[in-house]
């Protein structure tokens, strides 16, 4: 549920910026944070939810998977969760920095 809400919010914000600027090219959206700070902030919060950082519903899901992995002594899953989170943060922060 949390992933769906976050993804829908991200797509809604991206669609709004596309309709305002007439393009979906990141390079053309330079300065959007000055003209539409709430929209860009909502994109950031949606990205936090998708990545699964603490204080998001995505984190709650990752926590449940991590807890189950520890109980099942599947330690390699913790590494997969950590690496996946770090890669997702890096990709999303790079995309948001271009705005």
C-alpha positions in Angstrom: 0.0 0.0 0.0 2.7 2.4 1.0 4.7 1.7 -2.2 1.6 2.4 -4.3 0.8 5.7 -2.6 4.4 6.9 -2.9 4.6 5.9 -6.6 1.2 7.5 -7.4 2.4 10.7 -5.7 5.6 10.7 -7.6 3.9 10.2 -10.9 1.3 12.9 -10.1 4.0 15.4 -9.3 6.0 14.5 -12.4 2.9 14.8 -14.6 2.1 18.2 -13.1 5.6 19.4 -13.9 5.4 18.0 -17.4 2.1 19.8 -18.0 3.5 23.1 -16.7 6.9 23.0 -18.5 5.7 21.1 -21.5 8.5 18.5 -21.3 9.6 15.6 -19.3 13.4 16.1 -19.8 15.1 16.6 -16.5 17.5 19.2 -17.9 14.6 21.4 -19.0 13.1 21.3 -15.5 16.1 23.2 -14.0 14.8 25.8 -11.5 11.5 24.0 -10.8 12.3 24.0 -7.1 12.1 27.8 -7.1 8.8 28.1 -8.9 7.1 24.9 -7.6 8.7 24.1 -4.2 5.8 22.1 -2.8 5.6 19.9 -5.9 9.4 19.2 -5.8 9.1 18.6 -2.0 6.3 16.1 -2.5 8.5 14.3 -5.1 11.3 14.1 -2.5 8.9 12.7 0.1 7.5 10.2 -2.3 11.1 9.1 -3.2 11.8 8.6 0.5 8.8 6.3 0.7 9.9 4.4 -2.3 13.4 4.0 -1.1 12.2 2.8 2.3 14.0 5.2 4.6 12.9 5.5 8.2 9.7 7.4 9.0 8.1 6.0 5.9 5.7 3.1 5.2 8.4 1.6 2.9 10.7 1.4 5.9 8.1 -0.6 7.8 7.9 -3.1 5.0 11.7 -3.5 4.9 11.8 -3.8 8.6 9.4 -6.7 8.5 11.5 -8.5 5.8 14.7 -7.9 7.8 13.1 -9.2 11.0 11.9 -12.3 9.2 15.4 -12.8 7.7 17.0 -12.6 11.1 14.5 -15.1 12.6 15.2 -17.5 9.7 18.9 -16.9 10.0 19.1 -15.8 6.3 21.8 -13.2 7.0 22.5 -12.6 3.3 19.1 -11.0 2.9 20.1 -8.2 5.2 23.0 -7.4 2.9 20.6 -7.4 -0.1 18.2 -5.0 1.7 21.1 -2.7 2.7 22.7 -2.6 -0.8 19.3 -2.2 -2.5 18.5 0.8 -0.2 21.8 2.5 -0.8 21.5 2.1 -4.6 17.9 3.4 -4.6 18.9 6.4 -2.5 21.8 7.2 -4.8 19.7 6.9 -8.0 16.8 9.0 -6.6 19.0 11.7 -5.1 20.9 12.1 -8.4 17.6 12.5 -10.3 16.2 15.0 -7.8 19.5 17.0 -7.8 19.0 17.7 -11.5 15.8 19.6 -10.8 
